[in-house]
Amino acid sequence: MAAKTQLCVGLDAGSSRTRCVIGLLEGDSLRCLSYGLATSAGWVKGRISDQEAVAHSIREAVQDAERGAGVSVESITMGIGGTSVRGANARDVYGFGRPREVESSDLAYAVEMACDVTLERDRMILHALPQDFTLDGRPGFRKPIKNVCTRLEANVHLVTTSRQEHDSLIAAAHLAHLAVEDTVFEPMAAAYAAVMPDDRTRGVAVIDLGFDSTGLVIYDGDRCVLASNVPVTSDHLTRDIAYMFKVSYEDAECLKQQYGCAMMGLTSESSLIEVPSPEGRGQREARRSELIEILEARADQLFTYVRAEIQRSGMDRHLLEGVVLTGSGALLPGMWDMAERKLDCPACHGMAKGIGDWPEELNSASWTTAAGLSMYSAKLKLQRAPQRRPGGLMGLLTR
């Protein structure tokens, strides 16, 4: 390949599967070269318990992708999620002392002031997302350059995470002999791949349903008004089946995938299914409706939490583009039907858009985050952004 080849590699290190997408930056376009998949290990309840096992999974996924692309990967952009990630609003006022025009450097400094908050000892800022600015008490300015004022107030949404868990993920990548360009909250990466700018303008929420974490981001135009986690995951659904049917976790996962549905009335509930019996006592029969009732109850709880977060953001009745479901948990039949019923807005699966030569077999909500991370890597390279924060607050304004 040419010397100026720029690889854009996204790595989604999940608790169940590790996915890698290798893209090639050609001008301002991104083309998919290959992808890799590996079974994850070293995670317990969404947290790293064995760095070497996580590093092995990362290396396997990257090597799988390298074989298909015929390239060698040196650096990646990684996703981060889990219950340690939180979002909160912050604001601060930058007083000029006299009326004058607002410059881009003023916006950066006002955002930097808003980010100067006291965090708990183990926490760090993952993203600083400017929402809007208030000029002399007049709110709602998105990019008030050239406007005249004496007091500039920045409203920022801060996404924070556990420094220890963040550093553990970075260390696992280093053990796999990979440099980390940046880390991105996974639902934000999924939104970057699946939601077009015009859709964000009309209001949209992205729900990333993972094995051990469910992340949520809500956009109003180019503003991220909320980033949070929901305490119900795909793992909960499987555990409910295992408990109620008295089967192993592996058998419960098979039942969920073969016969599961998140909502009654969408399939033949009256049919009988074969349920494994413990201790090798053969099979027993159960009504499929019993399985669906279990899943429906947990899915209802999931979207009840999501509805509360949407209301907290003030975006209820303003999500004109509805909700976009990504992640492996979104593949359960009936999940978007339940989302529409509980959230009273349209719902759909989020698929990756805007990547050339995107393989048809990756047109799945489970690959959206990895695609978004590859696109985010391309964005960083196009902007020639610094490797990490702090000191890059000016760059944050363009994200």
Secondary structure, DSSP 8 states (H G I E B T S, - for coil): --TT-EEEEEEEE-SSEEEEEEEEEETTEEEEEEEEEEE--SEETTEES-HHHHHHHHHHHHHHHHHHHT----EEEEEE-STT-EEEEEEEEEEEEEEEE--HHHHHHHHHHHH-----TTEEEEEEEEEEEEETTEEEESS-TT-EEEEEEEEEEEEEEEHHHHHHHHHHHHHTT-EEEEEEEHHHHHHHHH--HHHHHT-EEEEEE-SS-EEEEEEETTEEEEEEEES--HHHHHHHHHHHHT--HHHHHHHHHHH--SSTTSS-TTSEEEEE-GGG--EEEEEHHHHHHHHHHHHHHHHHHHHHHHHHHT-TT--TT-EEEESGGGGSTTHHHHHHHHHSS-EEE----S-BT--GGG-SGGGHHHHHHHHHHHHHHHHT--SSSSS-HHHHTT-
